[in-house]
Amino acid sequence: MPLHEEVMAGIARKTGLSPEQIRKSSPEEIRAHLTKKTKKDFKITSAFPFIGRGNVLRDKLRSSKDINRETDKILGL
């Protein structure tokens, strides 16, 4: 199995959501799903400045549209 498929299968196992469901969901919907699944509060935060290699969120949260665009770029879609 190619690495890309292994990563996608691992994400689906861990989150309980398929990559397509994740792509179509907003960060808030994913947060609510993971909070319900794990029975633990799940927060998406940004801490800037970040010491080290840098914070990918910089000083704001990113929209699902931006996240999807970056994911497609990384995966070569």
ABEGO torsion letter per residue (X at the ends): XBAAAAAAAAAAAAAGBBAAAAAABBAAAAAAAAAAAAGBBBBBBBBOBBBEAEBAAEABBBBAAAAAAAAAAAAGX
